[in-house]
Amino acid sequence: MEGRVDPASIHTTVLLHEVIEWLRPVPGGRYLDGTLGMGGHSLALMERAGAGAELAGLDRDARALTLAGERLATLGDRAHLFHLPFSRFEEALDTLGWDTVDGAVLDLGVSSLQLDEAERGFSFISDGPLDMRMDPQSGPSAADLVNTLKHGDLARIIRAYGEDPLAGKIASAILKARDKGAITRTLQLAEIVRLAYPPKMRHTARNHPATRTFQGLRIAVNRETEELEHYLETIVGRLAPGARVAIISFHSLEDRAVKRAFLAAARGCHCPSHQLHCTCDGVAALKVLTRKPQTPSDDEMARNPRSRSAKLRVAERLGPDGEEA
C-alpha cells in the first residue's frame, strides 16, 4: 500500500535476542507485552513460540499501536492489542479471560517514533511544541508543567526524575524566562536550560545540558514512576509458575526500582531487617535470573547507539511453595 510506514524502519528493537532467549516462548503460551511500541519484541516472541501462542499487547501511544497492528497482522486473532498504559495490563488480561501469562516483557522509556517526530515534543534537538505526552489525549503536557509549577515543584521533578544537580538553578531560570512569556517550544526550553549551566560545564558536558531536564519532565508528564511501581506490584500475581518477566530500563531510576522489586519478591520474608528470626511465614515468589543487568553487545551499540544505556533484568515465577516450577 502506497505511503505505508514500515515500523522496523522507525524503531530498532533493543536486546531482542536476549529477551527471546530468556522468555523461552513455547507453543500455546500466553504472552504479555506491556510496551508494544513497534511490535518488535512481540513479533519475535510469537514467531519463536509457534502454533497456538497468543499475545496481549498494550501501548498508550495510539499511533504506535496502529503501526504495530499492521506489523502483527500476520498473527491474525492470536494478537490482542489494547490502547492502555502498561500499569493497566490486568484490565487487558481480564478482558481476555486470562488469569495468568507465561511470559511478560516491558521496554521502558521513549521510542524512536516519539523522539524522531518533533511534533511530539520529546526532543531538545528538533523544534516542536513542548508536549512529551505518550498519549497526546491524556493529562497535562510538559508546557503545562513548565508554565504553572512553583519553583520547588519544578526543581523537585528535575532533581528527582532527571537527577540533575543543578535542578534549583534550572528551575529559577525557567521561572525567570516564563515571566517574559509562555514557554511553548522544545528548543526554547532547551536554550533556557543550556544558559542556566555555567559556561565551563556547558563546554565539558558529555551530553546536552537539557538532557536531564527533558528526562525529568517526560517522566513526570507520563507518570512513569507510578506506572512502573504499580506494574511491579501486580505482575508477579499474574505470572504462571515458571513464567518469566523481562524488563528493559534506560536510566538508573527505573533500573533501581526493578532491582528492588525483584529482590523483595525473591526474599519472601517481609519481617523488619532488625528482626533475627522470620515470623511472617513469607514465601519467595520470584527467582532473580540476572544478578547484574544484561546490557547490549558492542555490536548492537554500534548498530543502534540509542541502545547503549539499556539494562535488562529477568526474574522467574516460583511455585506457591517457593520452589522452582
C-alpha positions in Angstrom: 0.0 0.0 0.0 1.4 3.4 -1.0 2.5 5.5 1.9 2.6 2.6 4.3 5.2 3.1 7.1 7.5 0.1 7.9 7.6 0.0 11.8 11.0 -1.8 11.7 12.5 1.2 9.8 11.3 3.6 12.6 12.5 1.8 15.7 15.2 -0.8 16.2 14.2 -3.2 18.9 16.7 -3.3 21.8 18.1 -6.5 23.3 15.8 -8.5 21.1 17.7 -11.8 21.0 18.4 -11.7 24.8 14.7 -11.1 25.6 13.6 -14.0 23.5 16.2 -16.4 24.9 15.3 -15.5 28.5 11.5 -15.8 28.0 11.7 -19.1 26.2 8.3 -18.8 24.4 6.5 -22.1 23.6 3.5 -23.3 21.5 0.2 -22.5 23.2 1.7 -19.9 25.6 0.2 -16.6 26.5 2.4 -13.6 26.5 2.2 -10.0 27.6 4.0 -7.1 26.0 3.1 -4.0 28.1 5.0 -1.6 25.9 4.2 -2.8 22.4 5.9 0.0 20.6 6.6 -1.0 17.0 5.9 -4.7 17.9 9.5 -5.9 17.6 9.6 -8.0 20.8 6.0 -9.2 20.3 6.6 -10.4 16.7 9.8 -12.3 17.7 8.0 -13.9 20.7 5.1 -15.1 18.6 7.4 -16.4 15.8 9.5 -18.3 18.3 6.5 -19.7 20.2 4.8 -21.0 17.2 1.3 -22.6 16.9 -1.4 -21.6 19.4 0.6 -18.9 21.2 -1.3 -15.7 22.0 -0.3 -12.2 22.7 -1.7 -9.3 24.8 0.0 -6.2 23.6 -0.5 -2.8 25.2 0.6 0.8 24.3 -0.7 4.2 25.4 0.5 5.7 22.1 -2.3 5.2 19.6 -0.1 5.7 16.5 2.4 3.1 17.8 -0.5 0.8 18.4 -1.7 1.2 14.8 1.7 0.6 13.3 2.3 -2.4 15.5 -1.1 -3.8 14.5 0.0 -3.7 10.8 3.2 -5.4 11.7 1.5 -8.1 13.7 -1.4 -8.6 11.2 0.0 -12.0 10.1 -0.7 -13.3 13.6 -4.5 -12.9 13.0 -6.6 -13.4 16.0 -3.7 -14.6 18.1 -2.7 -10.9 18.7 -4.9 -8.9 21.1 -4.0 -5.2 21.2 -5.1 -2.7 23.7 -4.8 1.1 23.9 -3.8 1.1 27.6 -0.7 2.1 29.7 1.2 -1.0 30.9 0.1 -0.3 34.5 -3.4 -1.3 33.5 -2.4 -4.7 32.0 -4.8 -6.5 34.3 -7.7 -4.9 32.5 -6.5 -6.4 29.3 -5.9 -9.9 30.8 -9.4 -9.8 32.4 -11.0 -8.9 29.1 -9.3 -11.9 27.5 -10.2 -14.1 30.4 -6.5 -14.8 31.2 -5.8 -15.5 34.8 -2.0 -15.7 34.2 0.6 -15.3 31.4 3.6 -17.5 30.5 5.9 -14.6 30.0 5.9 -10.8 30.1 8.2 -8.0 28.7 8.5 -4.3 29.3 10.7 -2.0 27.2 10.6 1.2 29.2 11.4 4.8 28.1 10.7 6.7 25.0 10.7 5.2 21.5 12.3 6.3 18.3 8.9 7.0 16.9 8.3 9.6 19.6 11.9 11.0 19.7 12.2 11.5 16.0 8.9 13.3 15.5 9.5 16.9 16.5 5.7 17.5 16.9 5.6 15.1 19.8 7.8 17.4 21.8 10.3 14.9 23.3 13.4 16.1 21.6 15.7 19.0 22.5 17.4 18.7 19.2 14.5 19.5 16.9 12.0 22.2 17.5 8.4 21.3 18.3 5.6 22.0 20.7 6.6 21.3 24.3 4.3 18.3 24.8 6.0 15.0 25.8 2.8 13.0 26.3 3.0 9.4 25.1 -0.8 9.6 24.9 -1.4 13.1 23.4 -5.0 12.9 24.6 -4.2 12.3 28.3 -3.2 14.7 31.1 -1.1 17.9 31.2 1.7 18.4 28.8 5.3 19.4 29.6 4.4 23.0 28.7 1.6 22.9 31.3 4.1 21.9 34.0 6.8 24.3 32.9 4.5 27.3 32.9 2.4 26.6 36.0 4.5 24.8 38.7 6.1 26.6 41.6 9.9 26.7 41.8 10.1 23.9 44.4 7.9 21.5 42.5 9.7 22.1 39.2 13.1 21.7 40.9 12.0 18.5 42.6 11.0 17.0 39.2 14.3 17.9 37.6 16.3 16.7 40.6 14.3 13.5 41.4 13.5 12.3 37.9 16.2 14.0 35.9 18.9 13.6 38.5 20.4 17.0 37.6 22.4 18.6 40.5 21.6 22.0 39.0 17.8 21.5 39.4 17.3 24.6 41.5 19.3 26.8 39.2 17.4 25.4 36.2 14.0 25.9 37.8 15.0 29.5 38.6 15.9 30.1 35.0 12.6 28.7 33.8 10.6 30.9 36.1 12.5 34.0 35.1 12.0 33.2 31.4 8.3 32.5 31.7 7.8 35.9 33.4 8.5 37.3 29.9 6.2 34.9 28.1 5.0 31.3 28.0 7.5 28.6 27.2 5.9 26.6 24.5 8.6 25.1 22.3 11.2 22.4 22.9 14.2 24.4 21.6 13.1 27.4 23.6 13.2 25.3 26.8 16.5 23.6 25.8 18.2 27.0 25.4 16.9 28.2 28.8 18.4 25.1 30.4 21.6 25.4 28.4 22.2 29.0 29.6 21.4 28.0 33.2 24.6 25.9 33.1 27.8 27.7 34.0 29.9 28.2 30.8 32.6 25.7 31.8 30.0 23.0 32.4 28.3 23.7 29.1 31.6 23.1 27.2 32.7 20.0 29.1 29.3 18.2 29.5 29.2 14.9 27.7 25.5 15.3 26.8 23.4 18.3 26.0 22.7 20.3 29.2 18.9 19.9 28.7 19.1 16.0 28.6 18.3 15.5 32.3 15.6 18.3 32.4 13.8 16.8 29.5 14.0 13.3 31.0 12.6 14.6 34.3 9.7 16.4 32.7 8.9 13.4 30.5 8.8 11.1 33.5 6.5 13.5 35.4 4.2 14.1 32.4 3.7 10.4 31.8 3.7 9.4 35.4 6.3 6.8 34.5 7.5 6.2 38.1 3.9 5.5 39.3 3.2 3.3 36.3 6.3 1.2 36.9 5.7 0.8 40.6 2.1 -0.4 40.1 3.2 -2.9 37.4 5.9 -4.3 39.7 3.4 -4.7 42.5 0.9 -6.6 40.4 2.7 -8.5 37.6 4.0 -11.3 39.9 0.5 -12.3 40.8 -0.4 -12.8 37.1 2.6 -14.9 36.2 2.1 -18.7 35.9 4.6 -20.8 37.8 7.8 -20.9 35.7 6.8 -17.8 33.7 9.4 -15.1 33.3 9.3 -11.4 33.3 11.9 -9.3 31.4 12.2 -5.6 31.9 14.4 -3.2 29.9 15.2 0.1 31.5 17.2 3.1 30.2 18.0 5.1 33.3 19.1 4.4 36.9 15.7 5.3 38.5 13.9 2.6 36.5 16.7 0.1 37.0 16.9 0.6 40.7 13.1 0.2 41.0 13.1 -3.1 39.0 16.1 -4.4 41.0 14.5 -3.6 44.4 11.1 -5.2 43.4 12.7 -8.4 42.1 14.9 -8.8 45.2 11.9 -8.1 47.5 9.8 -10.8 45.7 12.7 -13.2 45.8 13.3 -12.7 49.5 9.8 -13.9 50.7 10.3 -12.7 54.2 9.0 -9.3 54.9 9.9 -9.0 58.6 11.8 -5.9 59.7 15.5 -6.0 59.0 16.5 -5.8 62.6 14.4 -8.9 63.5 16.6 -12.0 63.9 14.0 -14.7 63.1 11.3 -14.7 60.5 7.8 -14.7 61.9 5.8 -13.7 58.8 6.0 -17.1 57.1 6.5 -15.4 53.8 7.4 -17.4 50.7 9.6 -16.3 47.9 7.6 -15.5 44.7 10.4 -14.9 42.2 13.9 -16.2 41.4 16.1 -13.4 40.0 17.9 -14.8 36.9 20.1 -11.8 36.2 22.4 -11.0 39.2 23.6 -8.0 37.2 21.6 -6.4 34.4 22.4 -7.6 30.9 23.5 -4.9 28.6 23.7 -4.7 24.8 26.7 -6.1 23.0 29.3 -3.8 21.4 27.9 -4.8 18.0 24.4 -3.8 19.0 25.5 -0.5 20.4 27.4 0.2 17.2 24.3 -0.6 15.1 22.0 1.2 17.4 23.6 3.9 19.6 20.4 4.5 21.4 20.7 1.1 23.0 23.8 2.0 24.9 22.1 2.8 28.2 19.7 -0.2 28.1 19.7 -2.7 31.0 17.7 -5.9 31.1 16.7 -7.7 34.3 14.8 -11.0 34.3 13.0 -13.0 37.0 11.1 -16.3 37.1 7.9 -17.0 39.0 8.2 -19.7 41.6 5.6 -22.2 42.6 3.2 -21.5 45.5 5.6 -23.2 47.9 8.5 -21.1 46.8 10.1 -23.9 44.8 11.0 -23.7 41.1 8.2 -24.9 38.8 
